[in-house]
Amino acid sequence: MNIVIVGQGAIGSALAARCEIQGLAYKVMGRTSTLQCIEWIAYQGERLAFLPESIEPLELKGNELIILPLKAYQILPAVTALKPYLTEQTLLLLHNGMGTQSEIEALLPGLPLALGITRMAVLKQGTQVTETGLGGSDLGWALAPANTANREQAEHLLSSILVPCQWHAQIAPLQWAKLAVNAVINPLTALHNISNGELAQPQYQASIQALNEEIATLMQALNIPGAQDIPSRLAQVINATAANYSSMHQDVIHGRPTEIDYINGYLLKEAERLGLALPHHLALWQKIHARQA
C-alpha cells in the first residue's frame, strides 16, 4: 500500500518527512506537479532536506492510502477533484472541526474512510518546516476496508507516521472534545487578536462560560459524553498553549479563509437540526464572517 499525501502544508510536509526518514513508499500530490524542496527540522534538532516525489491524480492505481491534512473547507473540493480516479483507495481526513465526514460519505459511499485528530506541533515558514512539539494523534474508522489485510496495513502505516498514535473504536467523542475547545479558543483569539493564554484574563470569562454552556447543552442533547469536562479541558489547553496563536487567529491576520463553518458553524447546524439555539456561538460565527468579508 503506497502513501499519497495531499498538499505541502505544515502537517503534510511533516508527514512527508517522517515517510522519508522511515523509507516508506510515498508521494505527494501538490497543486502543481512542481513540489517544494522541504527543509525539515525535527524536535530533537535533526535536519533533513528532501524533495518529495510528485504524483498526479490520473496516476492513482487503487491501492493507495490517501492522507488529506488540509483545512476543513478544502476537503470536499480536493476529494471531488479526485473522485474520477478513486476506486478502492483508503482516505484519512486530518483537520480541525467536523462536518466533512458526511460530505465525503455522500460523495463516495462505500469508500474506506478514516478520521484523525492530531496534536502535532509544526511550524512552516517558506520551505522550512520545524517540529515544535511532540503531540500525539487519535484515529478511528468511519468505514474500515472490507479486506482485513488492507485495514491492518493502513493502520500500521498511519501508526508509524503519526506516532504516538492511538486507534479508537469510537472517534466521535474525541472529535467533540476537540471541537468544544476549538469553538472557544479559535474565534475569540481571532476576534480579539490575542494569544491563547490571554483568554485566561478576567474580561473573557463570561463569554467563555456562556460558550461552554451552549456546547454542553448541545452535546447532552446528542448523547455525546464529556460535556461536564469542557471547562476543565478548555482551561488546560489555554494554559498548555498559552504562547501559541490559534490557526483561526493566523488565518484572519493573514486574510485567509477560516474553518469557522466547520467549527462553530457545525455546532449551529447540529443545534438547528434539534431545534436548539446557540446565540453566543451564532454571534461568533457572524463576527468571524464579517471580519473575513
C-alpha beads as a LAMMPS data file, in Angstrom:
LAMMPS data file: protein, C-alpha beads

293 atoms
292 bonds

1 atom types
1 bond types

-500.0 500.0 xlo xhi
-500.0 500.0 ylo yhi
-500.0 500.0 zlo zhi

Masses

1 110.0

Atoms # bond

1 1 1 0.000 0.000 0.000
2 1 1 1.554 3.263 -1.151
3 1 1 1.024 6.505 0.748
4 1 1 -0.201 9.646 -1.006
5 1 1 -0.091 12.914 0.944
6 1 1 -2.273 15.690 -0.442
7 1 1 -0.692 19.128 -0.121
8 1 1 2.517 20.581 1.263
9 1 1 1.171 22.420 4.278
10 1 1 2.816 22.168 7.685
11 1 1 1.316 18.813 8.680
12 1 1 1.563 17.368 5.163
13 1 1 5.248 18.305 4.979
14 1 1 5.868 16.819 8.420
15 1 1 4.240 13.548 7.383
16 1 1 6.323 13.515 4.200
17 1 1 9.465 13.981 6.290
18 1 1 8.515 11.064 8.521
19 1 1 7.860 8.888 5.460
20 1 1 11.225 9.936 4.034
21 1 1 13.071 9.126 7.255
22 1 1 11.350 5.741 7.633
23 1 1 11.901 4.794 3.999
24 1 1 8.198 4.344 3.296
25 1 1 6.782 4.301 -0.230
26 1 1 5.051 7.664 -0.574
27 1 1 4.345 10.502 -2.982
28 1 1 2.918 13.984 -2.590
29 1 1 0.051 15.412 -4.592
30 1 1 0.527 19.177 -4.821
31 1 1 -1.402 21.950 -6.506
32 1 1 1.035 21.567 -9.388
33 1 1 3.483 18.840 -10.354
34 1 1 6.349 21.049 -9.152
35 1 1 6.814 20.471 -5.425
36 1 1 8.818 22.413 -2.864
37 1 1 12.093 21.054 -1.523
38 1 1 11.482 20.730 2.223
39 1 1 13.998 21.661 4.909
40 1 1 12.875 19.553 7.868
41 1 1 13.979 20.258 11.454
42 1 1 12.853 17.605 13.934
43 1 1 12.012 18.416 17.543
44 1 1 15.293 16.876 18.707
45 1 1 17.204 19.020 16.205
46 1 1 17.885 16.557 13.399
47 1 1 17.771 18.148 9.957
48 1 1 16.830 16.754 6.570
49 1 1 16.465 18.397 3.173
50 1 1 14.458 16.422 0.632
51 1 1 12.313 16.802 -2.471
52 1 1 9.210 14.561 -2.382
53 1 1 8.231 12.675 -5.498
54 1 1 5.102 14.107 -7.115
55 1 1 2.020 12.187 -8.191
56 1 1 -0.909 13.247 -10.390
57 1 1 -4.497 12.056 -9.796
58 1 1 -4.549 10.052 -13.042
59 1 1 -1.555 8.054 -11.758
60 1 1 -3.538 6.579 -8.862
61 1 1 -3.823 2.799 -9.131
62 1 1 -6.353 1.916 -6.428
63 1 1 -4.116 0.540 -3.677
64 1 1 -3.154 3.876 -2.109
65 1 1 -3.596 5.250 1.382
66 1 1 -4.506 8.888 0.710
67 1 1 -3.916 11.310 3.585
68 1 1 -5.617 14.715 3.432
69 1 1 -4.006 17.023 6.038
70 1 1 -5.894 20.071 4.775
71 1 1 -8.142 22.815 6.084
72 1 1 -11.691 21.562 6.615
73 1 1 -13.093 23.718 3.816
74 1 1 -10.502 22.292 1.391
75 1 1 -11.511 18.656 1.931
76 1 1 -14.642 18.465 -0.227
77 1 1 -13.139 20.317 -3.235
78 1 1 -9.992 18.166 -3.039
79 1 1 -11.872 14.874 -2.869
80 1 1 -14.333 16.000 -5.560
81 1 1 -11.386 16.594 -7.883
82 1 1 -10.013 13.139 -7.027
83 1 1 -13.327 11.308 -7.392
84 1 1 -12.888 10.250 -11.054
85 1 1 -9.649 8.491 -10.115
86 1 1 -10.779 6.782 -6.895
87 1 1 -11.722 3.110 -6.896
88 1 1 -10.839 1.322 -3.662
89 1 1 -8.316 3.645 -2.020
90 1 1 -8.413 4.366 1.702
91 1 1 -8.781 8.012 2.763
92 1 1 -7.726 9.698 6.008
93 1 1 -9.190 13.111 6.855
94 1 1 -6.922 15.108 9.169
95 1 1 -8.218 18.565 10.047
96 1 1 -9.879 20.784 12.658
97 1 1 -13.651 20.917 13.011
98 1 1 -16.378 18.489 11.983
99 1 1 -18.780 18.038 9.103
100 1 1 -16.543 16.728 6.334
101 1 1 -17.317 13.080 7.123
102 1 1 -20.913 13.333 5.933
103 1 1 -19.801 15.316 2.870
104 1 1 -17.321 12.622 1.818
105 1 1 -19.651 9.742 2.630
106 1 1 -22.289 11.312 0.380
107 1 1 -19.751 11.886 -2.387
108 1 1 -18.030 8.490 -2.159
109 1 1 -20.344 5.959 -0.496
110 1 1 -18.580 2.730 0.368
111 1 1 -15.010 4.040 0.094
112 1 1 -12.878 3.214 3.171
113 1 1 -12.607 6.313 5.346
114 1 1 -10.589 7.028 8.488
115 1 1 -10.878 10.128 10.667
116 1 1 -7.991 11.671 12.578
117 1 1 -7.253 14.218 15.265
118 1 1 -3.652 15.292 15.610
119 1 1 -1.786 17.405 18.121
120 1 1 1.381 17.521 16.016
121 1 1 3.100 20.864 16.569
122 1 1 4.656 22.040 13.315
123 1 1 5.638 25.467 12.016
124 1 1 6.107 26.038 8.287
125 1 1 7.989 29.141 7.170
126 1 1 8.570 29.080 3.442
127 1 1 10.248 25.760 2.720
128 1 1 11.488 25.314 6.304
129 1 1 9.305 23.009 8.412
130 1 1 10.066 22.840 12.132
131 1 1 8.634 20.336 14.593
132 1 1 7.963 22.446 17.713
133 1 1 6.411 19.721 19.889
134 1 1 5.670 16.017 20.069
135 1 1 1.872 15.821 20.116
136 1 1 0.084 12.536 19.517
137 1 1 -2.789 11.581 17.226
138 1 1 -6.118 9.765 17.639
139 1 1 -7.607 7.795 14.756
140 1 1 -10.788 5.861 14.098
141 1 1 -12.618 4.260 11.204
142 1 1 -15.775 5.776 9.755
143 1 1 -15.731 2.821 7.333
144 1 1 -12.903 0.294 7.519
145 1 1 -11.642 -1.566 4.428
146 1 1 -13.541 -4.795 3.874
147 1 1 -10.233 -6.558 3.291
148 1 1 -8.647 -7.292 6.672
149 1 1 -5.122 -7.183 5.271
150 1 1 -5.739 -3.712 3.805
151 1 1 -7.130 -2.498 7.112
152 1 1 -4.162 -3.813 9.072
153 1 1 -1.676 -2.348 6.600
154 1 1 -3.369 1.061 6.690
155 1 1 -3.413 1.046 10.491
156 1 1 0.261 0.050 10.616
157 1 1 1.356 2.777 8.204
158 1 1 -0.668 5.500 9.899
159 1 1 0.531 4.448 13.334
160 1 1 4.111 4.689 12.059
161 1 1 3.946 8.192 10.619
162 1 1 1.554 9.668 13.204
163 1 1 3.425 8.240 16.184
164 1 1 2.473 8.446 19.024
165 1 1 -0.875 7.262 17.745
166 1 1 -3.918 5.561 19.259
167 1 1 -6.794 3.898 17.426
168 1 1 -10.306 4.147 18.857
169 1 1 -13.483 2.166 18.246
170 1 1 -15.420 5.420 18.629
171 1 1 -13.678 8.604 17.468
172 1 1 -16.708 10.924 17.714
173 1 1 -16.390 11.734 21.460
174 1 1 -12.770 12.770 20.911
175 1 1 -13.742 14.876 17.903
176 1 1 -16.351 16.646 20.004
177 1 1 -13.897 17.198 22.834
178 1 1 -11.529 18.963 20.455
179 1 1 -14.384 20.801 18.734
180 1 1 -15.558 22.200 22.072
181 1 1 -12.086 23.640 22.704
182 1 1 -11.619 24.979 19.170
183 1 1 -15.062 26.605 19.145
184 1 1 -13.997 28.848 22.029
185 1 1 -10.270 29.446 21.556
186 1 1 -10.175 29.929 17.791
187 1 1 -12.852 32.598 17.244
188 1 1 -12.157 34.518 20.471
189 1 1 -8.422 34.784 19.827
190 1 1 -9.090 35.752 16.204
191 1 1 -11.588 38.475 17.100
192 1 1 -9.548 39.977 19.932
193 1 1 -6.150 39.480 18.252
194 1 1 -4.660 37.706 21.270
195 1 1 -2.661 34.596 22.074
196 1 1 -4.354 31.539 23.561
197 1 1 -3.038 32.304 27.039
198 1 1 -4.606 35.751 27.144
199 1 1 -8.029 34.076 27.262
200 1 1 -7.316 33.356 30.934
201 1 1 -7.786 37.066 31.701
202 1 1 -10.948 38.047 33.651
203 1 1 -12.603 40.035 30.852
204 1 1 -13.117 36.902 28.735
205 1 1 -14.553 34.592 31.399
206 1 1 -18.240 35.499 30.972
207 1 1 -18.070 34.819 27.227
208 1 1 -16.182 31.577 27.742
209 1 1 -18.699 30.337 30.312
210 1 1 -21.659 31.125 28.032
211 1 1 -19.997 29.358 25.083
212 1 1 -19.166 26.324 27.218
213 1 1 -22.728 26.061 28.495
214 1 1 -24.164 26.139 24.984
215 1 1 -21.812 23.388 23.790
216 1 1 -22.597 21.277 26.863
217 1 1 -26.336 21.588 26.207
218 1 1 -25.878 20.502 22.597
219 1 1 -23.640 17.561 23.490
220 1 1 -26.106 16.347 26.106
221 1 1 -28.947 16.570 23.590
222 1 1 -26.882 14.463 21.182
223 1 1 -25.872 11.993 23.920
224 1 1 -22.194 12.808 23.362
225 1 1 -20.233 12.032 26.562
226 1 1 -17.837 14.513 28.151
227 1 1 -19.952 17.675 28.380
228 1 1 -19.127 18.095 32.065
229 1 1 -15.395 18.098 31.283
230 1 1 -15.470 21.029 28.857
231 1 1 -14.477 23.856 31.290
232 1 1 -11.525 21.996 32.799
233 1 1 -10.301 20.717 29.433
234 1 1 -10.527 24.186 27.915
235 1 1 -8.625 25.751 30.814
236 1 1 -5.937 23.095 30.468
237 1 1 -5.480 23.774 26.743
238 1 1 -5.382 27.546 27.270
239 1 1 -2.657 27.086 29.871
240 1 1 -0.677 24.494 27.901
241 1 1 -0.734 26.549 24.689
242 1 1 -0.531 29.976 26.322
243 1 1 2.154 31.318 23.991
244 1 1 0.515 29.974 20.840
245 1 1 -1.725 31.768 18.368
246 1 1 -4.662 29.728 17.109
247 1 1 -4.952 28.718 13.469
248 1 1 -8.030 30.915 13.065
249 1 1 -6.161 33.880 14.535
250 1 1 -3.424 33.361 11.961
251 1 1 -5.920 32.922 9.131
252 1 1 -7.692 36.183 10.000
253 1 1 -4.414 38.090 10.431
254 1 1 -3.192 36.916 7.023
255 1 1 -6.501 37.411 5.232
256 1 1 -7.100 33.711 4.597
257 1 1 -10.389 31.794 4.766
258 1 1 -11.093 30.244 8.175
259 1 1 -12.601 26.948 9.299
260 1 1 -15.402 28.726 11.183
261 1 1 -18.138 26.917 9.192
262 1 1 -16.743 23.559 10.323
263 1 1 -16.276 24.615 13.955
264 1 1 -18.929 26.989 15.302
265 1 1 -20.877 26.608 12.058
266 1 1 -21.079 22.845 12.609
267 1 1 -22.411 23.410 16.126
268 1 1 -25.073 25.731 14.730
269 1 1 -26.181 23.182 12.116
270 1 1 -26.481 20.430 14.707
271 1 1 -28.370 22.762 17.055
272 1 1 -30.767 23.820 14.298
273 1 1 -31.475 20.185 13.490
274 1 1 -32.522 19.672 17.119
275 1 1 -34.396 22.942 17.455
276 1 1 -31.846 24.424 19.865
277 1 1 -30.488 27.981 19.910
278 1 1 -26.806 28.828 20.440
279 1 1 -26.860 32.642 20.438
280 1 1 -23.283 33.134 21.646
281 1 1 -21.845 30.760 19.037
282 1 1 -24.041 32.350 16.383
283 1 1 -22.646 35.767 17.295
284 1 1 -19.062 34.495 16.988
285 1 1 -19.819 32.841 13.651
286 1 1 -21.314 36.075 12.333
287 1 1 -18.423 38.211 13.584
288 1 1 -15.767 35.983 12.013
289 1 1 -17.608 36.045 8.680
290 1 1 -17.875 39.822 8.932
291 1 1 -14.165 40.062 9.696
292 1 1 -13.315 37.872 6.713
293 1 1 -15.518 39.976 4.441

Bonds

1 1 1 2
2 1 2 3
3 1 3 4
4 1 4 5
5 1 5 6
6 1 6 7
7 1 7 8
8 1 8 9
9 1 9 10
10 1 10 11
11 1 11 12
12 1 12 13
13 1 13 14
14 1 14 15
15 1 15 16
16 1 16 17
17 1 17 18
18 1 18 19
19 1 19 20
20 1 20 21
21 1 21 22
22 1 22 23
23 1 23 24
24 1 24 25
25 1 25 26
26 1 26 27
27 1 27 28
28 1 28 29
29 1 29 30
30 1 30 31
31 1 31 32
32 1 32 33
33 1 33 34
34 1 34 35
35 1 35 36
36 1 36 37
37 1 37 38
38 1 38 39
39 1 39 40
40 1 40 41
41 1 41 42
42 1 42 43
43 1 43 44
44 1 44 45
45 1 45 46
46 1 46 47
47 1 47 48
48 1 48 49
49 1 49 50
50 1 50 51
51 1 51 52
52 1 52 53
53 1 53 54
54 1 54 55
55 1 55 56
56 1 56 57
57 1 57 58
58 1 58 59
59 1 59 60
60 1 60 61
61 1 61 62
62 1 62 63
63 1 63 64
64 1 64 65
65 1 65 66
66 1 66 67
67 1 67 68
68 1 68 69
69 1 69 70
70 1 70 71
71 1 71 72
72 1 72 73
73 1 73 74
74 1 74 75
75 1 75 76
76 1 76 77
77 1 77 78
78 1 78 79
79 1 79 80
80 1 80 81
81 1 81 82
82 1 82 83
83 1 83 84
84 1 84 85
85 1 85 86
86 1 86 87
87 1 87 88
88 1 88 89
89 1 89 90
90 1 90 91
91 1 91 92
92 1 92 93
93 1 93 94
94 1 94 95
95 1 95 96
96 1 96 97
97 1 97 98
98 1 98 99
99 1 99 100
100 1 100 101
101 1 101 102
102 1 102 103
103 1 103 104
104 1 104 105
105 1 105 106
106 1 106 107
107 1 107 108
108 1 108 109
109 1 109 110
110 1 110 111
111 1 111 112
112 1 112 113
113 1 113 114
114 1 114 115
115 1 115 116
116 1 116 117
117 1 117 118
118 1 118 119
119 1 119 120
120 1 120 121
121 1 121 122
122 1 122 123
123 1 123 124
124 1 124 125
125 1 125 126
126 1 126 127
127 1 127 128
128 1 128 129
129 1 129 130
130 1 130 131
131 1 131 132
132 1 132 133
133 1 133 134
134 1 134 135
135 1 135 136
136 1 136 137
137 1 137 138
138 1 138 139
139 1 139 140
140 1 140 141
141 1 141 142
142 1 142 143
143 1 143 144
144 1 144 145
145 1 145 146
146 1 146 147
147 1 147 148
148 1 148 149
149 1 149 150
150 1 150 151
151 1 151 152
152 1 152 153
153 1 153 154
154 1 154 155
155 1 155 156
156 1 156 157
157 1 157 158
158 1 158 159
159 1 159 160
160 1 160 161
161 1 161 162
162 1 162 163
163 1 163 164
164 1 164 165
165 1 165 166
166 1 166 167
167 1 167 168
168 1 168 169
169 1 169 170
170 1 170 171
171 1 171 172
172 1 172 173
173 1 173 174
174 1 174 175
175 1 175 176
176 1 176 177
177 1 177 178
178 1 178 179
179 1 179 180
180 1 180 181
181 1 181 182
182 1 182 183
183 1 183 184
184 1 184 185
185 1 185 186
186 1 186 187
187 1 187 188
188 1 188 189
189 1 189 190
190 1 190 191
191 1 191 192
192 1 192 193
193 1 193 194
194 1 194 195
195 1 195 196
196 1 196 197
197 1 197 198
198 1 198 199
199 1 199 200
200 1 200 201
201 1 201 202
202 1 202 203
203 1 203 204
204 1 204 205
205 1 205 206
206 1 206 207
207 1 207 208
208 1 208 209
209 1 209 210
210 1 210 211
211 1 211 212
212 1 212 213
213 1 213 214
214 1 214 215
215 1 215 216
216 1 216 217
217 1 217 218
218 1 218 219
219 1 219 220
220 1 220 221
221 1 221 222
222 1 222 223
223 1 223 224
224 1 224 225
225 1 225 226
226 1 226 227
227 1 227 228
228 1 228 229
229 1 229 230
230 1 230 231
231 1 231 232
232 1 232 233
233 1 233 234
234 1 234 235
235 1 235 236
236 1 236 237
237 1 237 238
238 1 238 239
239 1 239 240
240 1 240 241
241 1 241 242
242 1 242 243
243 1 243 244
244 1 244 245
245 1 245 246
246 1 246 247
247 1 247 248
248 1 248 249
249 1 249 250
250 1 250 251
251 1 251 252
252 1 252 253
253 1 253 254
254 1 254 255
255 1 255 256
256 1 256 257
257 1 257 258
258 1 258 259
259 1 259 260
260 1 260 261
261 1 261 262
262 1 262 263
263 1 263 264
264 1 264 265
265 1 265 266
266 1 266 267
267 1 267 268
268 1 268 269
269 1 269 270
270 1 270 271
271 1 271 272
272 1 272 273
273 1 273 274
274 1 274 275
275 1 275 276
276 1 276 277
277 1 277 278
278 1 278 279
279 1 279 280
280 1 280 281
281 1 281 282
282 1 282 283
283 1 283 284
284 1 284 285
285 1 285 286
286 1 286 287
287 1 287 288
288 1 288 289
289 1 289 290
290 1 290 291
291 1 291 292
292 1 292 293
